[in-house]
Amino acid sequence: MNKIMILALGTLCSTAIHAQQADTALSVDDVTRTESFLSSDAMRGRAVFTPDIDRAADFIAARFKAAGLIPMKGDSYFQPFSLLKVTQDQVKASVDGKDLDPEQVVVETSVENLDWSSLENIRVYAVDKDHGLAQGIQAFHKDSADMLLLLDSASTSLMRRYRRFLSSHFGEHHSLVALPYAGKPSAISIHIHSQITAKPLKNVVGVLPGKGKAGEYVIFSGHYDHLGVGQPDAKGDSIYNGANDDASGTTAVLTLAKYFGARHDNERTLVFAAFTAEEIGEYGSQYFATQWDPSKVVAMFNIEMIGTTSKWGENSAYITGYERTDFGKILQKNLEGTGFQFYPDPYTTQNLFYRSDNASLAKVGVPAHTISTSKMDSEPYYHKQGDEIGTLDMNNMTRIIRSIALSAASIIQGADTPSRVDTRSLR
């Protein structure tokens, strides 16, 4: 009996210690220390391809380790990849003997000299009312084959928007050529010469293994890059500190990692990701998305710019794509009685659901949403040197992080599973 009582007391003490550590992680002081470091002048704006962002990555990795997370693969928290800058300097394309305007041809390739003279071993995908553009691009990234993507009139202009994503990418083993064409081609002649340069980048990823549902994943993410150093403003300030964008989101990810790491009672596996290269095209999250089977990702909490109060004031935030799944309703249910409110995104004309790091997983059906408070029509320091910690409401930001932790509880424990994004709406 004495042994049983000692064991019970030990368990209670351990639980109490973990709860205390978890509560400490959600304190204003702890959140402020993290935010202060990431947005300090010493970090020089965390621009990609600089030593400054490497120091930020080292800091994030150390924090993941201290929280008890394990690397996603191997023994490093870094998820390295190379961004390929591809510039086509010669494009000649014809289908069934008809020459095409080079400006109408969109290419993703890591091959300097692309030469297709027949359709043999090339998958042909035609975009029409039954087969969407996004599905065609997803099929290319999923399949191990070259693809000729035939565009209808509705998707031709949309494909051009993808050009900035396809001119810089992290490298495919195969090539995609998209061009406008109606019908079933019988002959092609495509000759494209590209200049290709590669630059190294890295996400920072830590994992907290689950217990009963370890094969199901819940992701918490934010991007840690910003704009770096530019021309001085009227005050002589040349550093784009990026305190709100997105040191605030990265701080939230690190805080949640510490909180859940201290609790360590999650049934589903939790993944904490700090993405690079969001500011130049969301390349970090695009690469990250390729490393997962989307059917096993239950939810993604992407956190972007939560340092200022929302249009509704304190104790509130909005969720992009709120209407696309029941993710937001689950979160709000878990916050009943707290006084905190999640609202649908009020800036729908800005298409925020597909402009942040949640997009790459949302496009393949994952209930991946971004949580934000940023007033997109009136934030005075957005992408300006004045985006510094002094402009943030650290008390409210801490309450938002605490509310994210509470609202995620039933998803983390496996009691709730958000509905999937309907990818048929993506064209």
C-alpha positions in Angstrom: 0.0 0.0 0.0 2.8 2.4 0.9 4.5 1.7 -2.5 1.2 2.4 -4.3 0.8 5.7 -2.4 4.4 6.7 -3.2 3.9 6.0 -6.9 0.6 7.9 -6.9 2.3 10.9 -5.1 5.1 10.7 -7.6 2.7 10.8 -10.5 0.8 13.7 -9.1 4.1 15.6 -8.5 5.3 14.9 -12.0 1.9 16.0 -13.4 2.0 19.2 -11.3 5.6 20.0 -12.5 4.6 19.5 -16.1 1.6 21.7 -15.7 3.7 24.4 -14.1 6.3 24.3 -16.9 3.5 24.4 -19.5 1.9 27.5 -17.8 5.3 29.2 -17.7 5.7 28.7 -21.5 2.5 30.7 -21.9 3.6 33.7 -19.9 3.9 37.2 -21.2 7.5 37.4 -20.1 8.5 34.2 -21.9 6.7 35.3 -25.1 8.3 38.7 -25.0 11.9 37.3 -24.5 11.4 35.2 -27.7 9.9 37.9 -29.7 12.5 40.4 -28.6 15.4 38.2 -29.8 13.9 37.3 -33.2 12.9 40.9 -34.0 16.0 42.6 -32.6 18.3 44.8 -34.7 21.0 42.1 -34.2 19.0 39.8 -36.4 19.1 42.4 -39.2 15.7 41.4 -40.6 16.4 37.7 -41.2 16.6 37.9 -45.0 17.1 34.7 -47.0 20.6 33.8 -48.1 22.3 35.8 -45.3 24.1 34.8 -42.1 21.4 36.6 -40.2 18.7 34.1 -41.1 21.1 31.3 -40.3 21.5 32.6 -36.8 17.7 32.7 -36.4 17.6 29.1 -37.6 20.2 28.1 -35.0 18.1 29.8 -32.3 14.9 28.1 -33.4 16.6 24.7 -33.5 18.1 25.1 -30.0 14.6 26.0 -28.7 13.1 22.9 -30.3 15.7 20.8 -28.6 15.2 22.4 -25.3 11.4 21.7 -25.6 12.1 18.0 -26.0 11.3 17.8 -29.7 13.1 15.4 -32.0 14.2 16.1 -35.6 11.9 15.2 -38.4 14.6 13.1 -40.0 18.1 12.2 -38.9 19.8 14.1 -36.2 19.3 17.7 -37.4 16.3 20.0 -37.0 17.2 21.6 -40.3 15.3 20.6 -43.4 17.6 21.7 -46.2 16.7 22.2 -49.8 18.0 24.2 -52.8 16.0 26.9 -54.5 16.6 26.7 -58.2 16.4 30.0 -60.1 15.4 29.1 -63.6 15.5 31.6 -66.5 14.4 30.6 -69.9 16.4 32.4 -72.6 15.1 30.4 -75.5 11.7 29.0 -76.0 10.4 27.4 -79.2 7.2 25.4 -79.0 4.8 24.0 -81.6 1.8 21.6 -81.3 0.6 19.7 -84.4 2.7 22.0 -86.5 1.4 25.2 -85.0 4.0 27.6 -83.5 3.1 29.1 -80.1 3.9 32.5 -78.7 6.8 31.9 -76.2 5.0 34.2 -73.7 2.2 31.7 -73.6 4.5 28.8 -72.6 5.1 28.3 -68.8 7.8 25.9 -67.8 9.0 24.2 -64.6 12.2 22.4 -65.2 15.7 21.8 -63.7 17.0 20.8 -67.1 19.2 23.3 -69.0 18.3 21.9 -72.4 14.7 20.6 -72.6 14.1 18.9 -75.9 10.7 17.1 -76.6 10.2 15.9 -80.1 7.4 13.4 -79.4 4.7 12.6 -76.8 6.4 9.3 -75.9 6.9 9.0 -72.1 5.2 12.3 -71.6 1.9 12.5 -69.6 -0.7 14.8 -71.3 -3.1 16.5 -68.9 -5.9 18.7 -70.3 -7.5 21.3 -68.1 -11.2 21.6 -68.7 -14.5 21.9 -66.8 -13.9 18.4 -65.3 -10.1 18.6 -64.6 -8.8 21.6 -62.7 -5.5 23.4 -63.1 -4.5 22.8 -59.5 -5.1 19.1 -59.8 -2.9 19.0 -62.9 0.0 20.7 -61.1 -0.5 18.4 -58.1 -0.4 15.4 -60.4 2.9 16.6 -61.8 4.5 17.0 -58.4 3.1 13.6 -57.3 3.9 11.6 -60.4 7.4 10.6 -61.7 6.9 11.7 -65.3 7.3 14.7 -67.6 4.0 16.5 -68.2 2.5 18.5 -71.0 -0.3 20.6 -69.4 -2.9 21.8 -72.0 -4.7 24.9 -70.8 -8.2 26.0 -71.7 -9.1 29.7 -72.1 -10.1 30.0 -68.5 -6.9 28.6 -67.0 -4.4 30.2 -69.4 -4.3 33.6 -67.5 -4.4 31.8 -64.2 -1.4 29.7 -65.1 0.6 32.8 -65.7 0.2 33.6 -62.0 2.1 30.4 -61.3 5.0 31.7 -63.3 6.7 33.3 -60.3 6.4 30.0 -58.4 7.7 28.0 -61.3 10.6 30.2 -62.3 12.1 29.6 -58.8 11.6 26.2 -57.3 13.3 23.5 -55.2 13.9 21.1 -58.1 11.9 18.4 -59.8 13.3 15.3 -61.4 10.9 15.9 -64.3 9.7 18.8 -66.4 6.3 20.5 -66.7 5.4 22.5 -69.8 2.0 24.3 -69.8 0.6 25.9 -72.9 -2.8 26.8 -74.4 -4.3 24.2 -76.6 -7.7 22.7 -77.3 -8.0 19.2 -78.5 -5.8 16.1 -78.4 -2.3 16.7 -79.7 -0.6 14.2 -82.0 2.8 15.8 -82.4 4.9 18.3 -80.5 8.2 20.1 -80.9 9.4 21.8 -77.7 12.9 23.2 -77.3 13.7 25.3 -74.2 17.1 26.5 -73.0 17.3 27.6 -69.4 19.9 29.2 -67.2 19.8 27.5 -63.7 21.4 28.5 -60.5 20.9 26.8 -57.1 20.9 28.5 -53.6 20.6 26.6 -50.3 17.8 27.2 -47.9 16.4 25.4 -44.8 13.3 25.1 -42.8 13.5 24.2 -39.1 11.3 21.3 -38.0 10.8 19.6 -34.7 8.5 16.7 -33.8 6.7 15.7 -30.6 5.7 12.1 -31.1 2.1 11.2 -30.2 0.9 8.3 -28.1 -2.2 6.4 -29.3 -2.5 8.1 -32.7 1.2 8.7 -33.5 0.6 8.1 -37.2 -1.7 11.2 -37.5 -0.1 14.6 -37.6 -1.0 18.1 -36.4 1.2 20.9 -37.7 2.0 24.3 -36.1 3.9 26.6 -38.3 5.0 30.2 -39.1 7.8 31.7 -41.3 10.9 33.0 -39.8 12.3 35.0 -42.8 11.7 38.6 -43.5 13.0 41.4 -45.7 16.5 42.0 -44.2 18.2 45.4 -44.6 17.2 48.0 -47.2 17.4 51.7 -47.9 17.1 54.0 -44.7 13.7 55.5 -44.1 13.1 59.1 -43.0 14.4 58.2 -39.5 17.5 56.6 -40.9 16.3 53.1 -40.0 17.4 50.5 -42.7 16.4 47.3 -40.8 13.1 45.6 -41.6 12.8 43.9 -38.2 9.7 41.9 -39.1 8.4 41.8 -35.5 4.8 41.2 -36.6 5.7 39.6 -39.9 6.4 37.0 -38.9 8.5 36.9 -35.7 5.2 36.9 -34.0 4.1 33.7 -35.7 7.5 32.1 -35.1 7.4 33.1 -31.4 4.0 31.4 -31.2 5.4 28.2 -32.7 8.3 28.2 -30.3 6.0 28.9 -27.4 3.5 26.2 -28.3 6.4 23.7 -28.7 7.6 24.5 -25.2 4.0 24.3 -23.9 3.1 21.0 -25.5 6.6 19.6 -24.9 6.1 20.2 -21.1 2.6 18.6 -21.1 3.7 15.7 -23.4 0.2 14.2 -23.3 -0.6 14.5 -27.0 -2.3 11.5 -28.7 -1.5 12.7 -32.2 2.0 13.6 -33.3 2.7 17.3 -33.3 5.0 18.9 -35.8 6.4 22.4 -35.3 7.8 24.1 -38.4 9.5 27.4 -39.0 9.5 28.1 -42.7 12.0 30.0 -44.8 11.5 31.9 -48.0 7.9 32.9 -47.5 8.6 36.5 -48.4 10.0 35.5 -51.8 7.3 33.0 -52.8 6.5 30.6 -50.0 9.1 28.1 -51.1 9.9 26.8 -47.6 6.3 25.6 -47.1 6.1 24.3 -50.6 9.0 22.1 -50.0 7.8 21.1 -46.6 4.5 20.0 -48.1 6.2 17.5 -50.4 7.6 15.6 -47.4 4.2 14.5 -46.2 1.4 12.1 -47.1 -1.5 14.6 -46.9 -4.0 12.0 -45.9 -2.1 11.6 -42.6 -2.0 15.3 -41.8 -5.1 16.0 -39.7 -4.8 19.8 -39.4 -2.4 22.7 -39.8 -2.3 25.8 -37.6 -0.3 28.3 -39.6 0.3 31.5 -37.6 1.0 34.8 -39.4 1.1 38.3 -37.9 -0.6 38.1 -34.5 1.2 40.9 -32.8 -1.3 43.7 -33.4 -5.0 43.6 -32.4 -7.5 42.6 -34.9 -10.3 44.8 -36.3 -12.5 43.5 -33.5 -10.1 44.5 -30.8 -8.4 42.3 -28.1 -9.2 38.6 -27.5 -9.9 37.9 -31.2 -8.3 36.7 -34.4 -9.5 35.5 -37.8 -9.0 32.2 -39.6 -8.4 32.2 -43.4 -10.6 29.8 -45.4 -13.0 29.5 -42.4 -15.9 28.4 -44.5 -13.9 25.7 -46.3 -13.8 23.2 -43.3 -15.1 22.9 -39.8 -11.7 23.7 -38.4 -12.7 27.1 -37.0 -15.9 25.7 -35.5 -13.9 23.1 -33.6 -11.5 25.7 -32.3 -14.3 28.0 -31.2 -16.1 25.1 -29.4 -13.0 24.4 -27.4 -12.8 28.1 -26.4 -16.4 28.3 -25.0 -16.5 30.4 -21.9 -13.0 32.0 -22.4 -14.2 35.2 -24.0 -11.9 34.7 -27.0 -13.4 34.7 -30.5 -12.2 33.3 -33.8 -13.8 35.1 -36.8 -13.9 34.2 -40.5 -11.3 36.1 -42.6 -12.8 39.6 -43.3 -10.4 40.3 -46.2 -11.8 37.8 -48.7 -11.0 39.8 -51.7 -7.3 39.5 -50.9 -7.4 35.6 -51.2 -5.4 35.2 -48.0 -6.2 31.5 -47.8 -3.9 30.8 -50.8 -1.3 33.6 -50.0 0.3 32.2 -46.9 2.2 29.1 -45.9 -0.9 27.0 -45.3 -1.7 27.0 -49.0 0.6 24.1 -50.2 -1.1 21.6 -47.9 -4.6 23.2 -48.3 -4.3 22.6 -52.0 -4.1 18.8 -51.4 -7.1 18.7 -49.1 -5.5 19.2 -45.7 -7.6 21.5 -43.3 -4.7 23.9 -43.2 -5.6 27.4 -42.2 -3.8 30.6 -41.2 -4.6 32.4 -37.9 -3.9 36.1 -38.0 -5.0 39.5 -36.5 -3.4 41.6 -39.2 -5.6 44.4 -40.4 -4.7 43.9 -44.1 -6.3 47.1 -45.1 -4.7 49.4 -42.5 -1.5 47.9 -40.9 0.8 51.0 -40.8 4.1 49.0 -40.5 3.4 46.1 -42.9 6.7 45.5 -44.8 8.2 48.7 -43.3 11.2 49.4 -41.1 8.8 50.4 -38.3 7.6 46.8 -37.8 9.3 46.5 -34.4 8.4 45.0 -31.1 7.4 48.3 -29.6 4.4 48.4 -32.0 3.1 45.0 -30.8 0.6 44.3 -28.0 2.5 41.5 -26.1 -0.3 40.9 -23.6 -2.8 40.3 -26.3 -0.4 38.3 -28.4 0.2 36.0 -25.4 -3.5 35.5 -25.0 -3.8 34.6 -28.7 -1.1 32.0 -28.3 -2.8 30.6 -25.2 -6.1 30.5 -27.0 -4.5 28.6 -29.9 -3.2 26.0 -27.4 -6.6 25.6 -25.8 -8.5 25.6 -29.0 -6.3 22.8 -30.5 -6.8 20.5 -27.5 -9.5 18.2 -28.9 -7.7 17.9 -32.3 -4.4 17.0 -30.6 -6.1 14.4 -28.4 -7.9 12.8 -31.3 -11.4 13.7 -30.2 -12.0 15.9 -33.2 -10.9 15.6 -36.8 -11.6 18.7 -39.0 -13.2 18.1 -42.4 -11.0 18.2 -45.5 -10.7 21.1 -48.0 -12.7 20.3 -51.1 -10.0 20.5 -53.8 -12.6 20.5 -56.6 -13.0 24.2 -56.0 -9.4 24.8 -56.9 -9.2 25.7 -60.6 
